[in-house]
Amino acid sequence: MEIKYFIGPMSKNVVDSIIEFQRLFSKKVAIIPSRRQVDYSGGYANHWTTKELSEYSNELTIMRDHSGPGQGSEDDDGYLSLKYDCKYFDYIHIDPWKKYPSFDKGSKWTLEMIEFCLSQNSEIKFEVGTEESIRRFEAKDLEELLHFLKLNLTKKAFLQIKYLVIQSGTSLSSNQNTGNFDLKRLSNMINVAKKNSLKTKEHNGDYIPEELIKLKMSKGLDSINIAPEFGLIETQTYLKQIKNKKSLFDRYWELCYNSKKWVKWVGKDFDPKQQKENLIKICGHYVLSDNQFINDIKSQFEDIDKLIKKNIMNKLISLHKIL
């Protein structure tokens, strides 16, 4: 069964909703934990470790999103994280490009990370390439990367690469998709993937019209990643509940503000004290598992998880309807 959507496990409610959706509709949906969300030593998503998420979500396909150097909560080479990924996940997105954007270094790291992973688990499968906000690729760059990997990996190892990250104009900032869709670029990159018998996947499918997703898939895009948008669904559910409860709103803002998680997503002109609701929308999902949030805010709403899961389920249904 083809997987069209790879969803970020922003919270336990998101994961629970995906599990329920799969059971109800017999459609596969994968999850794509980043290292900050879930890693071998924990993360902000329900404080799950790699092993714990794997055990909890054992009926889901799990792909590590953005493995590699500089992608975790601390600056490291990513190899300890990879050891656990190889043991517990189905796919690994090999992504050294944030720390090594030069083509030669990034390609070399991609090769070495794949070889390391296969030494840990000969059956592990891969996605290669990266999203536009990390390093822009053109179709010829992807061809060159795949040619380099084909030359330096065994045939069996190269065949473990299943997905290619393609770019057609997506980028995230402050709950908006700031990319400009380029149909020609999409077609050129899809052709590169097809020539190499790879499935195409685009990142940052958040906050774009569902009709645009439908168009991309009608042109040959196999799948798309969506992550922060699912965190926002949960955040907005809380915001609706506390709209007229100033003390709870201010407390939610305070927890978000103190987390500093919003900083990487906003421009220099962003004023966190004047744009309180925007700040909560940008990083509200980062604090959902914090004890202070659970005690001070979540505890005030008895059936909030049920409502959140209903809203997430509606989004999953809507996404699959357009196909």
N, C-alpha and C positions, 0 to 999 in steps of 0.2 A: 504494500500500500504506500503510495507516494505521500511524502510529508511536504505540505505547502507552507506551513508556518512554524517558525522556530521562535519560541516565546521566552523572554527573560523571566526567571523565577524570582520576581521582585519580592515575593512574600509567600508565606504558607498558603494564604487564601488563593493566590494565583495558581500555585501547584495543585492544590485541592480541586480547583475549578477545572483545570486541564485534565486531571485524572477522571473527574466526573463526566466531562465532555466526551472523552474517548470512549468511556463505557456506554454512554447514552447513544452516541451517533456513529460509533465504529469508524471514526476518522482519526488518523494519527496526527498528533501534535507533539513536537519535540521541545525540550527546554534547553536553554543556552546559558548556563551560569557563567558569569564573568568571575575573575579571581577575587574581586572585591565583594561580590555577593556571597560566594561560597568558595572556600579554599580548604586545603588540608588541615589548617588550624582554625577554621571558622570564617565568618563573614557577617555582613549586616542582614542577610536574608534568613530570618529565623535562627540565626547563629549556627546554621548547619555547617558541618564539615563536609568535605567531598564524600567521604564514606557514608555519613548520615543521610545526605541528600540521595545518594545512590540507593540506599536501603529503603528510604521512604518512598521514592519514586520508581521502584523497580519495574513497573509496567510501562514506563515512559522511555523514549529514546532520549539520551542525554549527550549533548555536545558541549565540551568546554569551549567557551567563547574567549577569544584573545588570550591564548596561553603565551607564556614566554617572558622575556626580560622586561622589567619596568611596568608590568601589568597588574601587579598585586598591590597590597596596601603598603608594602615596603619595597624599596628598590633592590631587586635581586636578579639572578640570571634565569629564574623560573624553573630550574631543573628539579628541585625538590617537589614543587607543585605538580610537575609533569609525571613524576613517579606514581603519585596517587591517581592522577587522571587516567593513566594507562591501566591501572588496576580496577577502577570503578566506573569509568565512562565508556560510551560507545564510539564517540568521535572526538577528535581534538582539532580545534582551529589553531593552526600554527601561525603565530603572529609576532615576529620579532621587529616589525617595521616601525613601531613607536620609538624604540631605542636605537634602531639601526636603519634609518630611512634610505641610506645609499643602496643602490641596486645590488652592488657586489656583496656588501656585508649582509644585507637582508636576505639575499639568496643563499649565501653560505650558512647563515644561521638557520634558515628554513630547512636546508638539507640536513644539517647536524641534529636539529631537534627531531626531525622525522626518524633519522637513524637511531637516535637514543630511544625514542618511544618504541620502535620496533624491537629493540633489544630487550625492552621490558615486557612487551606484549605483541607477539607477531601478528595478532588479529586486529589490532587497533586501526581505526580508519581516520582519514584526515580531510580537513578543508584547508586550502592555501589561498594566499592573497590577503588583502586587508581593505578596510573601508576608506572612503575618500577623505574623511576628517583626520585620518592618521597619515596616509600617504596616497597621493593621487597616482593612479595607474592608467595607462592607455592600453589598448588592445595589444599593441606590439610588445609592451612590457610584460604582459601576461604570457604571451607566446614565448618570449625569451626566458621567463622564469620556468615555465613548464619544460622547455627544451633543456635548460640547465639541470633540472631535477631528473628528467628522463635519461640524460647522459650519465648522471652520477649515482643514480639508484639502480638496484636490480629491477628487472621487469616486474617481479612479484611485489617489490616494495612500492614501485610507482603506481601499481594497480590498487594499492590501499588508499590512494588519494581519490576521494569520491566527489568533493565539492570544490568549486572555484568561486571566490568572491568576485563579483563583477560590480562595476560602478556605472551608474547612469544619472547621477546627480541627486544624492541624498546627504544631508548633514544636519546635525541637531544643535539647537541653541535655545535655551529658555522655553521649553515646551513648544517649540516650533521646528518644522523641517525647513531649513534654509537653503536646501539644494535646488538646482534648476534641472528639470528632467531633460535628458538628451537622448532621443530615440535612436539616432544613428550610433551613438556610443554604445547603447544597450545592445543593438544588433551586432555590432563588431565584436563585442566581448562574448556574446552568446555563441557566435561562430567559432571563436577560439576554444570555448569549452566543448562544443560539439565535436570539433576536430580531434580533441583529446579524450572523447567519451566521458566527459565530466558533467555533473549537474551544476547548474548555475544558482547562486544564492546572493542576494543583495542584502546589505546591512542597513540599519537605520530606516526601517519602514514605518516609523512612528509618525503620527500627525499628518499623514497625507491622505487625500480622498481615497476611499475604497475603490472608486471607479478607476483611479490611476493604477492601483495594484492590479485590478482586473485587466487593464490595457497591457501592462508590463507582462503579465502571465500569458496573455493572448499572443504576445510577440515572442514567447519562448522562455521567459524567466521561470525557472522551476520552483523557487522558494524565496522567502523573505524573512528577515529577522525583525521582530518587534519587541521592545523591552520597556523603556521608560513609560510608554503610553499605558501599559498595564498597571504600572505603579501609580500613575496619575488617576486611573479609574478608582483605585482604593482611596487615594488622598481626597479626591473630589466627593466621595461618599461621606467621608468624615466632615469635610467642609460644609456640606449641605446640612449635616446634623448640628453643627456648632455655629451656624450662620448668625443666630441671635443670642449666642452665649459668649459674650465678649471675653470673659475670664478664660474659657477653654480655648477660644481662638488665639488669644495672646500667649497662652501656655504652649500651644502647638507651634506657633511662630518662634517662641523662645528656644524650644528644643531643636527646631530646624536651624535657626540662626547659629546656635552654639555648636552644632555639628560640623559647621564649615563645609558641608558637602555641596552646597549650592555654588561655591566660588568658581569651580571649573566650568560651570554651565552658563555664566553670565558675562556681559561685556563690562567695560570700565565705567560706563555711565549708570550702571544698575545701583539703585539706592535701596538697600535691604529694609530700611526703617520706613521708607515711604511706600514701598511695594510689598507689603507684608503678605498679601494673599498670593502674589506671584512667587514669592520666595517659598511659601509652603507648597505650592503646586510643583515647583522645581525639585524640591528635595524631601517632601513629606514622607515618601516611601522608605527613605534611609533610616528613619527613626521608629518604624512600626514595631520592631522587636525590642526596643529599649524598655527596660522596666519602668522608667519614669513615664513614658508614653502610655504604657499599659495601665499603670496605676492611676495616672492623673486624667487621662482622656478616654481610653478604650473602656475602662471599667464603668463609665457613665452610660454606656449604651449596650443593653443586654443582648440584643439580637443583631448587632452590627455585622458580624461575620457572615450571617445568612444574606443580608442585604448586599454586602460587598461581592459575595460569590455570585449572586443573581446578576449584578451589573457586569461582572467579568464574563459570565456565561453568555450574556446577551451580545457582548462584543465578539466572542468566539463564534457564535452562531452567525452573526452578521458577516464576518470575514469569510466564512465558508459558503454562505449563500451566494456571494458574488462570483464564485467559481462555477 
